[in-house]
Amino acid sequence: MTDAQLIDGKAFAAKLRERVSAEVAKLKARHGVTPGLAVVLVGEDPASQVYVRNKGEQTVECGMNSFEHKLPADTPEADVLALVERLNGDDSVHGILVQLPLPSHISEPKVINTINPAKDVDGFHVINSGLLATGQQAMVPCTPSGCMMLIHDVLGADLSGKRALVVGRSNIVGKPMAQLLLDANCTVTIAHSRTKDLPEECRRADILVAAVGRSEMIKGDWIKPGACVIDVGMNRVPAPERGEGKMRLTGDVDFASAKSVAGSITPVPGGVGPMTIAVLLTSAVIACCRILGLDEPD
Ligand code: NDP
């Protein structure tokens, strides 16, 4: 069998950012508005620091205003909530993102649910989850939204009747992913750590989305021939072949065995990962347009 079509998330994300830049330029020229995205980082988690830096840089590259708020790890919860309230009331801020995880003394749901749902570019607020679950206009979590764009790009607009399996049921990836696939008329199954016979569930799926966090767990012989495989996993594993102490990034799918069975597949890195920030920028523009009552980009 020939190798699967490689789904190039990096190239797709670059095109998405170009579109965001064009929309931002239009908003400035026609309405004198510059979308603003505020990111709140509490603590010094190294991975979070990298994400926040990348988000800030890409926000500015697209012509938007970036507001970074870095707070020490021991910041009291009340101060974080007060900052979010301040950003809610700031007219130059159209999107607010609180980088997770938060230090353990701070309630993540409390902070997330303090964000004005209209500015909740991550789509994690309970109001946005509820709107998504009931098929209403919502701010949609960025990673699942990016996965849907890649799936449509490779399989076309109509996904009706396709069997989709989402492995993972987190609030930020698995559940919203399943919701979006359901909205696209797929027949959706959600698998998790208690699922019996996961390989057999996988073999039934025309669309397989892996969001587990276990390196290369899903093997090639679990995959239905020709399936579209979207690997959300980002696992850092030791890579002694690259030198002592070196790490490499792997997905939840065993790419080496899966690529000769799947019809199309996202690599890790270069698949879903680059999409998340590009979709975040898109969401910031959408939030800006909705807040100001302007036409949204297509
Ligand atoms: P969570 O840890 O919140 O959820 C993992 C899910 O996988 C849970 O629902 C869990 O089941 C399920 N699971 C764990 N072990 C198994 C197993 N052996 N068999 C079947 N299901 C299992 O992770 P996230 O959803 O936050 O993230 C998932 C992956 O996606 C991670 O690798 C993360 O790094 C990556 N990620 C990538 C992003 C990107 O931009 N590319 C963005 C966000 C996440 P149960 O509920 O029963 O415990």
Residues whose N, C-alpha, C, O or C-beta is under 5 A from the ligand:
A	BS01	NDP	T143 V167 G168 R169 S170 V173 G174 A191 H192 S193 R194 A211 V212 G213 V232 G233 M234 N235 V272 G273 T276
